[in-house]
Amino acid sequence: MGFPAYGRGPFEHYGLPTTVPLLVGFLVVCLLECLAGGLVWRGKRRGAILALLLLPAGAVYWWGFALPFGPILALARTQLIVQRWDSLR
């Protein structure tokens, strides 16, 4: 359809083509973020810690694939985690 999914971002600009291992790495980060979200949903502090630890890995992919909404959603997620930190067990 003419729109490059996961293409023409900084990864390609710096000579790192979009490859299956790169996409698998992104998938792993996304799955771990889903796990963290499920744990937070159940009130587990370890889920919040995992979500915060995954921010740098996610940021690399948001930047490299030129994904526009990752940073906005990460900011909102982090703010909600910080606000509710004391209620997590």
N, C-alpha and C positions, 0 to 999 in steps of 0.2 A: 504493500500500500504506500510505499515511499517513505514511511517514518521508521528510522532506524531504532529499534528497541535496544537499549543498552549500547548505543553507538554514538560516535562523534563527540564523546566527552574527553576530558583530560587524559584518560587512560590511552586512548588512541592518539591523541596529540603528542604524547610523550613516547609513543612507539610500542605501547603494550596493547596488542589487539584483544578484542573481546573473545575469550576462549571458554571452552567448557569448564576447565578447572577454576577459572575466575568466576564464572556464574555459579558453580557449585559452592565456592566459598561464600558468595553472597547469599545463597540459599541456606547454608549452615547458619550464618549470622541471623537471617530472618527466622529460622526455626527456633534458634535459641532465644530470640526476642519474644516469640510466641510462648515459649516455655516460661520465660520471666513474667510475661503478662498474666499467664494463668496462675502463677504462684502469688503474684501481687493481688490478683482478684480474690484469692483465698486468704489474703491478709498475711502472707509470709514475707518477712523481712529479707530473706535470702533471695527472693524474686526481685526485690527492689535493688539489692546489691548487684545481682546479675545484670539487670537492665542498665544500671549505671556503668558497670564494667564493659558492656557491649557498645557503649556510645562511641569510643574511638574507632573500633572496627567498622561500625556502621558509617561513621563519618568518612572513612576512606572510600567506601563504596558510593556514598552519596556524591562525593566530590568526583570520583573517577568515572562514574557513569552519568554525571551531570543530572542527578535526580533532585528536582526542586523542592519537594515537600518534606524530605527527610529531616533537615535541620529544624524546620518549623514544628513538626510533630515531636521531635526529640526535646525541644525546648519546653513544649507543653507537658510532655510526659515527665520530664525531670522536675518541673515545677510542681506537678501533682504529687510526685513521690516525696519531695521535700516537705510539702504541706502536710502530708499524712504519715510522715515517718514515725511519729510517736504511737500511732495506732497499729502499726505493724508489729507482729510478734515473731 
